[in-house]
Amino acid sequence: MSRDVEHQRRAIGRVGQSGVRAIPFASMTLGASMLSAPNEASWDPGVFLLVGGAVCALSLLPGRRRRRGASRAEISTSDWVVLSTGLGAGLLVGLLFFDGSAAFGALFPVPFVAIHAAVSRSGGILRARSIVLAVTAALVVTILVTGDDLQRGFADLIQGAVVAGVLLTLALVLRSAVRRQRA
């Protein structure tokens, strides 16, 4: 029985650490969402949240911890889940409470789907994959219902998907070129 209790304590500790690690990412995206809002009163706090979150996130960036014997830092499944949860929470709060730009939020569903693929490829458990998909679905629904009309929400999602797809493609091409040059 003590083994079960110890296992539960470790699991609760990991969940608590994940929540704390998600706060800087949520702060950054909330700040960026506030900066995209038409209300100028939210711009100063938005800058503070964006810069403060970025400074705090420097030590928490996924993959910065090297494991013994590993030739390069690898991003764990929990890092991906923390990243998507933090980004999604910041975007949702920005869209729902601070009149953030739906067009800005629409840039993120495609990367969230890519994060889901990374979690699935790395053998992530069903709970981790479900969290990433739930954040993606909540963001898409929020973009659709918070805009002026449903047609504008769909237009924002399509434009965001195109821009995000192009940016992800460029990032993959750049990563491939860097790897080839190192080899």
N, CA and C of each residue as an Amber inpcrd file, in Angstrom:
protein
   549
   0.8180000  -1.1890000   0.0000000   0.0000000   0.0000000   0.0000000
   0.8630000   1.2550000   0.0000000   2.0040000   1.2090000   0.6430000
   2.8680000   2.3880000   0.6850000   3.4440000   2.6950000  -0.6920000
   3.6080000   1.6760000  -1.5420000   4.0890000   1.9190000  -2.9040000
   3.0750000   2.7420000  -3.6950000   1.7840000   2.4050000  -3.5280000
   0.7400000   3.1480000  -4.2320000   0.6860000   4.5980000  -3.7740000
   0.8270000   4.8060000  -2.4790000   0.7960000   6.1630000  -1.9360000
   1.9920000   6.9600000  -2.4540000   3.1530000   6.3410000  -2.4780000
   4.3510000   7.0260000  -2.9740000   4.2090000   7.3550000  -4.4620000
   3.6680000   6.4290000  -5.2360000   3.4530000   6.6740000  -6.6590000
   2.4870000   7.8410000  -6.8700000   1.4200000   7.9060000  -6.0720000
   0.4540000   9.0020000  -6.1780000   1.0950000  10.3320000  -5.8020000
   1.9450000  10.3420000  -4.7900000   2.6290000  11.5780000  -4.4010000
   3.5390000  12.0830000  -5.5140000   4.2640000  11.1640000  -6.1440000
   5.1310000  11.5670000  -7.2510000   4.3120000  12.1040000  -8.4190000
   3.1870000  11.4590000  -8.7210000   2.3310000  11.9100000  -9.8230000
   1.7550000  13.2910000  -9.5270000   1.3380000  13.5330000  -8.2970000
   0.8110000  14.8480000  -7.9130000   1.9110000  15.8930000  -8.0030000
   3.1130000  15.5550000  -7.6080000   4.2450000  16.4770000  -7.7120000
   4.5410000  16.8470000  -9.1490000   4.4800000  15.8570000 -10.0600000
   4.7190000  16.1420000 -11.4760000   3.6360000  17.0490000 -12.0430000
   2.3910000  16.8090000 -11.6470000   1.3020000  17.6610000 -12.1290000
   1.4990000  19.0800000 -11.6290000   1.8830000  19.2410000 -10.3730000
   2.1330000  20.5730000  -9.8290000   3.2730000  21.2710000 -10.5430000
   4.3340000  20.5390000 -10.8390000   5.4550000  21.1170000 -11.5660000
   5.0450000  21.5120000 -12.9720000   4.2030000  20.7100000 -13.6220000
   3.7470000  21.0340000 -14.9630000   2.9400000  22.3150000 -14.9540000
   2.0920000  22.4790000 -13.9420000   1.3000000  23.6930000 -13.8380000
   2.1620000  24.9240000 -13.6560000   3.1790000  24.8090000 -12.8400000
   4.0810000  25.9370000 -12.6080000   4.8720000  26.2400000 -13.8780000
   5.2900000  25.2270000 -14.6030000   6.0520000  25.4350000 -15.8330000
   5.2010000  26.0460000 -16.9310000   3.8860000  25.8620000 -16.8860000
   3.0010000  26.4000000 -17.9270000   2.7290000  27.8900000 -17.7390000
   2.9140000  28.4130000 -16.5360000   2.5690000  29.8040000 -16.2480000
   3.3390000  30.8050000 -17.1130000   4.6620000  30.6910000 -17.2790000
   5.3430000  31.6750000 -18.1460000   4.8560000  31.6540000 -19.5950000
   4.5520000  30.4750000 -20.1310000   4.0560000  30.3970000 -21.5020000
   2.6620000  31.0080000 -21.5990000   1.8300000  30.7640000 -20.5900000
   0.5000000  31.3760000 -20.5620000   0.6220000  32.8910000 -20.4490000
   1.5480000  33.3560000 -19.6440000   1.7630000  34.7900000 -19.4890000
   2.1990000  35.4370000 -20.8000000   3.1040000  34.7820000 -21.5080000
   3.5720000  35.3330000 -22.7830000   2.4440000  35.4290000 -23.7970000
   1.6570000  34.3620000 -23.9440000   0.5960000  34.4100000 -24.9490000
  -0.5450000  35.3220000 -24.5200000  -0.8070000  35.4140000 -23.2220000
  -1.8160000  36.3650000 -22.7550000  -1.3550000  37.7850000 -23.0670000
  -0.0910000  38.0840000 -22.8150000   0.4410000  39.4010000 -23.1340000
   0.3790000  39.6990000 -24.6200000   0.7460000  38.7320000 -25.4500000
   0.6820000  38.9330000 -26.9000000  -0.7610000  39.1050000 -27.3640000
  -1.6690000  38.3550000 -26.7620000  -3.0850000  38.4940000 -27.1000000
  -3.6100000  39.8640000 -26.6910000  -3.1840000  40.3500000 -25.5170000
  -3.6020000  41.6810000 -25.0720000  -3.0330000  42.7650000 -25.9880000
  -1.8260000  42.5550000 -26.4930000  -1.2420000  43.5170000 -27.4280000
  -1.9850000  43.5470000 -28.7640000  -2.6230000  42.4370000 -29.1180000
  -3.3690000  42.3900000 -30.3770000  -4.7830000  42.9290000 -30.2270000
  -5.1870000  43.2780000 -29.0100000  -6.5310000  43.7910000 -28.7620000
  -6.6520000  45.2370000 -29.2500000  -7.8400000  45.6210000 -29.6850000
  -8.0270000  47.0000000 -30.1410000  -8.0280000  48.0140000 -28.9940000
  -8.2540000  47.5740000 -27.7810000  -8.2930000  48.4490000 -26.6170000
  -6.8720000  48.8050000 -26.1840000  -6.5000000  50.0640000 -26.3120000
  -5.1330000  50.4890000 -25.9920000  -4.8180000  50.3910000 -24.5030000
  -5.8200000  50.3450000 -23.6590000  -5.5850000  50.2580000 -22.2170000
  -4.9400000  48.9360000 -21.8250000  -5.1110000  47.9150000 -22.6250000
  -4.5230000  46.6130000 -22.2840000  -3.1320000  46.4300000 -22.8790000
  -2.6210000  47.4020000 -23.6180000  -1.3170000  47.2330000 -24.2450000
  -0.1760000  47.2650000 -23.2390000  -0.1830000  48.1920000 -22.2670000
   0.9050000  48.2600000 -21.2880000   0.9930000  46.9960000 -20.4320000
  -0.1350000  46.5180000 -19.8630000  -0.0350000  45.2370000 -19.1340000
   0.3470000  44.0810000 -20.0530000  -0.0600000  44.1660000 -21.3240000
   0.3000000  43.1180000 -22.2810000   1.7940000  43.0340000 -22.4960000
   2.4430000  44.1980000 -22.6110000   3.9020000  44.2270000 -22.7650000
   4.5660000  43.6370000 -21.5280000   4.0760000  44.0170000 -20.3490000
   4.6400000  43.5000000 -19.0930000   4.5220000  41.9790000 -19.0380000
   3.3430000  41.4430000 -19.3720000   3.1480000  39.9920000 -19.3330000
   3.9970000  39.2790000 -20.3820000   4.0950000  39.8590000 -21.5640000
   4.8830000  39.2340000 -22.6290000   6.3600000  39.1780000 -22.2640000
   6.9190000  40.3030000 -21.8430000   8.3500000  40.3480000 -21.5050000
   8.6320000  39.5550000 -20.2300000   7.7850000  39.7240000 -19.2170000
   7.9790000  38.9830000 -17.9620000   7.8910000  37.4770000 -18.1640000
   6.9240000  37.0410000 -18.9560000   6.7940000  35.6160000 -19.2480000
   7.9830000  35.0820000 -20.0200000   8.4920000  35.8850000 -20.9660000
   9.6570000  35.4540000 -21.7520000  10.8910000  35.3080000 -20.8750000
  11.0830000  36.2510000 -19.9700000  12.2400000  36.1850000 -19.0760000
  12.1420000  34.9580000 -18.1720000  10.9500000  34.7230000 -17.6300000
  10.7680000  33.5610000 -16.7430000  10.8740000  32.2430000 -17.5000000
  10.4630000  32.2280000 -18.7670000  10.4640000  30.9890000 -19.5430000
  11.8520000  30.5850000 -20.0310000  12.8030000  31.4980000 -19.9990000
  14.1400000  31.1550000 -20.4950000  14.7290000  29.9350000 -19.7920000
  14.5230000  29.8550000 -18.4910000  15.0790000  28.7110000 -17.7630000
  14.2060000  27.4690000 -17.8970000  12.9860000  27.6270000 -18.4030000
  12.0680000  26.5000000 -18.4910000  11.8550000  25.9910000 -19.9040000
  12.6040000  26.5280000 -20.8680000  12.3870000  26.1300000 -22.2470000
  12.4750000  24.6180000 -22.3950000  11.5400000  24.0410000 -23.1430000
  11.5710000  22.5880000 -23.3330000  12.8680000  22.1520000 -23.9940000
  13.4030000  21.0420000 -23.5110000  14.5930000  20.4740000 -24.1260000
  15.9000000  21.0600000 -23.6420000  15.8650000  21.9730000 -22.6960000
  17.1110000  22.5820000 -22.2290000  17.8770000  21.6530000 -21.2930000
  17.1760000  20.6970000 -20.6990000  17.8450000  19.7670000 -19.7890000
  18.4380000  18.6160000 -20.5960000  19.7160000  18.3960000 -20.4090000
  20.3630000  17.2840000 -21.1050000  20.4010000  16.0660000 -20.1880000
  20.1650000  14.9390000 -20.7930000  20.2520000  13.6940000 -20.0410000
  21.6560000  13.1280000 -20.2090000  22.0740000  12.3660000 -19.2490000
  23.4150000  11.7770000 -19.3330000  23.5010000  10.8440000 -20.5270000
  24.5560000  11.0100000 -21.2680000  24.7760000  10.1450000 -22.4160000
  24.0510000  10.5860000 -23.6690000  23.1930000  11.5620000 -23.5750000
  22.4650000  12.0270000 -24.7520000  23.3390000  13.0120000 -25.5270000
  23.3370000  12.8580000 -26.8270000  24.1640000  13.7410000 -27.6410000
  23.5110000  15.1090000 -27.8250000  22.1880000  15.1710000 -27.7190000
  21.5040000  16.4520000 -27.8190000  20.2960000  16.4400000 -26.8910000
  19.8350000  17.6080000 -26.5540000  18.6760000  17.7070000 -25.6690000
  17.4270000  17.2570000 -26.4130000  16.6030000  16.4610000 -25.7680000
  15.3650000  15.9900000 -26.3670000  14.2010000  16.5890000 -25.6040000
  13.1260000  16.8430000 -26.3100000  11.9410000  17.4070000 -25.6940000
  11.0360000  16.2620000 -25.2760000  10.6870000  16.2180000 -24.0060000
   9.8580000  15.1280000 -23.4970000   8.3850000  15.3920000 -23.7850000
   7.5910000  14.3520000 -23.6220000   6.1500000  14.4720000 -23.8200000
   5.5570000  15.4930000 -22.8670000   5.9980000  15.4790000 -21.6140000
   5.4460000  16.4360000 -20.6480000   5.7970000  17.8740000 -21.0240000
   6.9820000  18.0880000 -21.6340000   7.3410000  19.4350000 -22.1040000
   6.3840000  19.9100000 -23.1900000   6.0300000  19.0140000 -24.1170000
   5.0860000  19.3760000 -25.1730000   3.7250000  19.7170000 -24.5780000
   3.2720000  18.9150000 -23.6300000   1.9610000  19.1520000 -23.0170000
   1.9670000  20.4700000 -22.2430000   3.0360000  20.7410000 -21.5120000
   3.1510000  21.9980000 -20.7740000   3.1340000  23.1800000 -21.7370000
   3.8670000  23.0730000 -22.8300000   3.9200000  24.1490000 -23.8070000
   2.5400000  24.4210000 -24.4000000   1.8450000  23.3720000 -24.8260000
   0.5340000  23.5870000 -25.4360000  -0.4900000  24.0770000 -24.4190000
  -0.4290000  23.5700000 -23.1870000  -1.3640000  24.0120000 -22.1600000
  -1.1370000  25.4730000 -21.8090000   0.1090000  25.8570000 -21.6450000
   0.4060000  27.2500000 -21.3180000   0.0190000  28.2030000 -22.4290000
   0.3980000  27.8640000 -23.6590000   0.0430000  28.7230000 -24.7910000
  -1.4700000  28.8050000 -24.9580000  -2.1300000  27.6700000 -24.8630000
  -3.5890000  27.6460000 -25.0320000  -4.3130000  28.4180000 -23.9460000
  -3.8620000  28.2690000 -22.7030000  -4.5120000  28.9960000 -21.6070000
  -4.3710000  30.5040000 -21.7800000  -3.1910000  30.9500000 -22.1490000
  -2.9840000  32.3820000 -22.3720000  -3.8390000  32.9170000 -23.4990000
  -3.9240000  32.1570000 -24.5890000  -4.7380000  32.5910000 -25.7220000
  -6.2210000  32.6210000 -25.3720000  -6.6890000  31.5970000 -24.6620000
  -8.1000000  31.5500000 -24.2960000  -8.4830000  32.7050000 -23.3720000
  -7.6570000  32.9830000 -22.3810000  -7.9430000  34.0990000 -21.4760000
  -7.9020000  35.4220000 -22.2430000  -6.9420000  35.5760000 -23.1220000
  -6.8480000  36.7960000 -23.9200000  -8.0460000  36.9990000 -24.8260000
  -8.5130000  35.9220000 -25.4490000  -9.6650000  36.0270000 -26.3450000
 -10.9640000  36.2550000 -25.5820000 -11.1260000  35.5600000 -24.4730000
 -12.3960000  35.6290000 -23.7480000 -12.5460000  36.8700000 -22.8780000
 -11.4630000  37.3130000 -22.2430000 -11.6000000  38.3750000 -21.2510000
 -10.9570000  39.7040000 -21.6410000 -10.0410000  39.7010000 -22.6020000
  -9.3340000  40.9350000 -22.9410000  -9.5130000  41.3340000 -24.4040000
 -10.5030000  40.7510000 -25.0730000 -10.8250000  41.1150000 -26.4510000
  -9.6190000  40.9690000 -27.3770000  -8.8560000  39.8920000 -27.1740000
  -7.6970000  39.6480000 -28.0270000  -8.1160000  39.3530000 -29.4560000
  -7.1730000  39.4400000 -30.3490000  -7.4400000  39.2420000 -31.7680000
  -7.6290000  37.7600000 -32.0840000  -8.7660000  37.4540000 -32.7030000
  -9.0150000  36.0780000 -33.1250000  -8.0450000  35.6770000 -34.2390000
  -7.6330000  36.6500000 -35.0440000  -6.6730000  36.3540000 -36.1160000
  -5.3310000  35.9040000 -35.5350000  -4.9170000  36.5310000 -34.4190000
  -3.6840000  36.1000000 -33.7610000  -3.8500000  34.7010000 -33.1660000
  -4.9610000  34.4630000 -32.4960000  -5.2130000  33.1470000 -31.9150000
  -5.3200000  32.0540000 -32.9560000  -5.7550000  32.4240000 -34.1730000
  -5.9230000  31.4300000 -35.2350000  -4.5960000  30.9170000 -35.7750000
  -3.5020000  31.5390000 -35.3870000  -2.1880000  31.0290000 -35.8060000
  -1.8030000  29.7520000 -35.0540000  -2.4490000  29.4560000 -33.9400000
  -1.9730000  28.4070000 -33.0490000  -2.5970000  27.0180000 -33.2130000
  -3.8020000  26.8360000 -33.7760000  -4.3050000  25.4520000 -33.8990000
  -3.4020000  24.5300000 -34.7180000  -2.7930000  25.0190000 -35.7830000
  -1.9070000  24.1590000 -36.5930000  -0.6790000  23.7190000 -35.7890000
   0.0230000  24.6290000 -35.0840000   1.1210000  24.1430000 -34.2400000
   0.6600000  23.1840000 -33.1340000  -0.5500000  23.3920000 -32.6160000
  -1.0560000  22.4690000 -31.5990000  -1.2790000  21.0780000 -32.1850000
  -1.7380000  21.0020000 -33.4230000  -1.8870000  19.7010000 -34.0830000
  -0.5030000  19.0750000 -34.2990000   0.4900000  19.8950000 -34.6350000
   1.8550000  19.3870000 -34.7770000   2.3930000  18.8910000 -33.4270000
   2.0550000  19.6000000 -32.3450000   2.4630000  19.1480000 -31.0060000
   1.7880000  17.8260000 -30.6810000   0.5170000  17.6840000 -31.0560000
  -0.1830000  16.4130000 -30.8360000   0.5130000  15.2850000 -31.5790000
   0.9500000  15.5510000 -32.8050000   1.6670000  14.5290000 -33.5710000
   2.9830000  14.1670000 -32.8940000   3.6820000  15.1700000 -32.3610000
   4.9460000  14.8940000 -31.6610000   4.7020000  14.0710000 -30.4010000
   3.6300000  14.3830000 -29.6830000   3.3000000  13.6230000 -28.4700000
   2.9380000  12.1910000 -28.8490000   2.1830000  12.0140000 -29.9120000
   1.8030000  10.6620000 -30.3530000   3.0190000   9.8640000 -30.8080000
   3.9150000  10.5170000 -31.5660000   5.1120000   9.8350000 -32.0540000
   6.0430000   9.4230000 -30.9320000   6.0750000  10.2270000 -29.8770000
   6.9890000   9.9170000 -28.7820000   6.3820000   8.9210000 -27.7980000
   5.2470000   8.3550000 -28.1480000   4.6340000   7.3470000 -27.2960000
   3.8950000   7.9470000 -26.1190000   3.3900000   9.1550000 -26.2860000
   2.6570000   9.8230000 -25.2150000   1.4000000   9.0670000 -24.8470000
   1.0690000   9.1090000 -23.5840000  -0.1130000   8.4000000 -23.1120000
  -1.3700000   9.1120000 -23.6180000  -2.4880000   8.4340000 -23.5350000
  -3.7550000   8.9620000 -24.0240000  -4.1170000  10.2760000 -23.3280000
  -3.8180000  10.3830000 -22.0560000  -4.1320000  11.6040000 -21.3020000
  -3.3850000  12.8070000 -21.8800000  -2.1160000  12.6390000 -22.2090000
  -1.3250000  13.7370000 -22.7630000  -1.8550000  14.1430000 -24.1300000
  -2.1640000  13.1560000 -24.9710000  -2.7120000  13.4780000 -26.2960000
  -4.0640000  14.1510000 -26.1720000  -4.8730000  13.7090000 -25.2260000
  -6.2010000  14.3020000 -25.0290000  -6.1090000  15.7420000 -24.5590000
  -5.1500000  16.0470000 -23.7060000  -4.9800000  17.4190000 -23.2270000
  -4.6490000  18.3420000 -24.3910000  -3.7360000  17.9250000 -25.2430000
  -3.3430000  18.7570000 -26.3800000  -4.5300000  18.9550000 -27.3280000
  -5.2860000  17.8960000 -27.6010000  -6.4480000  18.0330000 -28.4810000
  -7.5470000  18.8760000 -27.8440000  -7.7240000  18.7690000 -26.5360000
  -8.7420000  19.5720000 -25.8520000  -8.3920000  21.0610000 -25.9130000
  -7.1250000  21.3910000 -25.7380000  -6.6980000  22.7900000 -25.8410000
  -6.9330000  23.2980000 -27.2590000  -6.6150000  22.4810000 -28.2570000
  -6.8200000  22.8680000 -29.6490000  -8.3050000  23.0880000 -29.9400000
  -9.1370000  22.1550000 -29.5000000 -10.5770000  22.2760000 -29.7420000
 -11.1610000  23.5010000 -29.0370000 -10.7410000  23.7440000 -27.8050000
 -11.2440000  24.9090000 -27.0700000 -10.8520000  26.2000000 -27.7700000
  -9.6450000  26.2570000 -28.2840000  -9.1880000  27.4530000 -28.9900000
  -9.9830000  27.6660000 -30.2820000 -10.2070000  26.6080000 -31.0450000
 -10.9640000  26.7240000 -32.2920000 -12.3940000  27.1870000 -32.0090000
 -13.0380000  26.5930000 -31.0330000 -14.4110000  26.9810000 -30.6940000
 -14.4590000  28.4280000 -30.2160000 -13.4920000  28.8230000 -29.4190000
 -13.4500000  30.2020000 -28.9300000 -13.2780000  31.1850000 -30.0750000
 -12.4240000  30.8640000 -31.0320000 -12.2310000  31.7420000 -32.1930000
 -13.5280000  31.8510000 -32.9890000 -14.2410000  30.7480000 -33.1350000
 -15.4730000  30.7670000 -33.9070000 -16.5830000  31.5680000 -33.2280000
 -16.7020000  31.4720000 -31.9130000 -17.8480000  32.0940000 -31.2370000
 -17.5730000  33.4970000 -30.6970000 -16.3260000  33.9080000 -30.5540000
 -16.0700000  35.2370000 -29.9930000 -16.0470000  36.3350000 -31.0410000
 -15.9570000  35.9940000 -32.2970000 -15.9120000  37.0060000 -33.3550000
 -17.2740000  37.6180000 -33.6040000 -17.2970000  38.5250000 -34.5560000
 -18.5430000  39.1900000 -34.9190000 -19.5580000  38.2060000 -35.4940000
 -19.0920000  37.3320000 -36.3430000 -19.9700000  36.3130000 -36.9090000
 -19.1580000  35.0530000 -37.1890000 -19.8960000  33.9950000 -37.4600000
 -19.2520000  32.6980000 -37.6740000 -18.3820000  32.7000000 -38.9280000
 -18.8180000  33.4150000 -39.9480000 -18.0530000  33.4700000 -41.1920000
 -16.6840000  34.1180000 -40.9610000 -16.6360000  35.1540000 -40.1480000
 -15.3590000  35.8130000 -39.8450000 -14.4470000  34.8640000 -39.0590000
 -15.0210000  34.0860000 -38.1470000 -14.2370000  33.1140000 -37.4000000
 -13.6080000  32.0690000 -38.2990000 -14.3940000  31.5530000 -39.2630000
 -13.8470000  30.5890000 -40.2130000 -12.7460000  31.2220000 -41.0650000
 -12.9650000  32.4510000 -41.4960000 -11.9480000  33.1400000 -42.3000000
 -10.6570000  33.3070000 -41.5010000 -10.7830000  33.6860000 -40.2280000
  -9.5920000  33.8160000 -39.3780000  -8.8700000  32.4820000 -39.2440000
  -9.6270000  31.4020000 -39.0410000  -9.0100000  30.0770000 -38.8900000
  -8.2920000  29.6460000 -40.1730000  -8.8850000  29.8930000 -41.3180000
  -8.2490000  29.4960000 -42.5760000  -6.9820000  30.3080000 -42.8130000
  -7.0650000  31.6150000 -42.6250000  -5.8810000  32.4530000 -42.8110000
  -4.7880000  32.0860000 -41.8150000  -5.1650000  31.8390000 -40.5680000
  -4.1820000  31.4450000 -39.5610000  -3.5310000  30.1180000 -39.8880000
  -4.3260000  29.1740000 -40.4050000  -3.7740000  27.8630000 -40.7640000
  -2.7760000  27.9840000 -41.9040000  -3.0820000  28.8310000 -42.8800000
  -2.1690000  29.0090000 -44.0110000  -0.8560000  29.6340000 -43.5370000
  -0.9610000  30.7140000 -42.7590000   0.2550000  31.3880000 -42.2810000
   1.0690000  30.4600000 -41.3810000   0.4020000  29.7720000 -40.4550000
   1.1130000  28.8640000 -39.5550000   1.7480000  27.7120000 -40.3270000
   1.0480000  27.1970000 -41.3350000   1.6200000  26.1250000 -42.1580000
   2.8670000  26.5680000 -42.8910000   2.8270000  27.7690000 -43.4390000
   4.0120000  28.2990000 -44.1280000   5.1680000  28.4770000 -43.1490000
   4.8810000  29.0340000 -41.9710000   5.9430000  29.2360000 -40.9680000
   6.5240000  27.9200000 -40.4780000   5.6730000  26.9160000 -40.2490000
   6.1730000  25.6040000 -39.8280000   7.0070000  24.9540000 -40.9290000
   6.5830000  25.1000000 -42.1780000   7.3560000  24.5480000 -43.2930000
   8.7300000  25.2070000 -43.3800000   8.7620000  26.5320000 -43.2450000
  10.0480000  27.2300000 -43.2700000  10.9450000  26.7820000 -42.1170000
  10.3560000  26.5830000 -40.9410000  11.1440000  26.1250000 -39.7940000
  11.7130000  24.7280000 -40.0410000  10.9230000  23.8410000 -40.6380000
  11.4120000  22.4920000 -40.9360000  12.5090000  22.5060000 -41.9970000
  12.3680000  23.3620000 -43.0130000  13.4030000  23.4750000 -44.0480000
  14.6930000  24.0070000 -43.4310000  14.5850000  25.0210000 -42.5910000
  15.7550000  25.5760000 -41.9190000  16.4170000  24.5400000 -41.0170000
  15.6180000  23.8020000 -40.2710000  16.1590000  22.7460000 -39.3950000
  16.8840000  21.6840000 -40.2080000  16.3120000  21.2940000 -41.3480000
  16.9380000  20.2960000 -42.2050000  18.2620000  20.8120000 -42.7690000
  18.2890000  22.0740000 -43.1640000  19.5280000  22.6560000 -43.7030000
  20.6200000  22.7120000 -42.6420000  20.2450000  23.0520000 -41.4260000
  21.2260000  23.1050000 -40.3300000  21.7670000  21.7180000 -40.0370000
  20.8760000  20.7120000 -40.0320000  21.3400000  19.3360000 -39.7820000
  22.2700000  18.8400000 -40.8740000  21.9320000  19.1680000 -42.1300000
  22.8070000  18.7430000 -43.2310000  24.1600000  19.3960000 -43.1540000
  24.1940000  20.6350000 -42.7710000  25.4750000  21.3500000 -42.6820000
  26.3220000  20.7940000 -41.5460000  25.6960000  20.3570000 -40.4570000
  26.4440000  19.7780000 -39.3350000  27.0200000  18.4210000 -39.6890000
  26.3390000  17.6890000 -40.5510000  26.7670000  16.3270000 -40.8860000
  27.9460000  16.2940000 -41.8270000
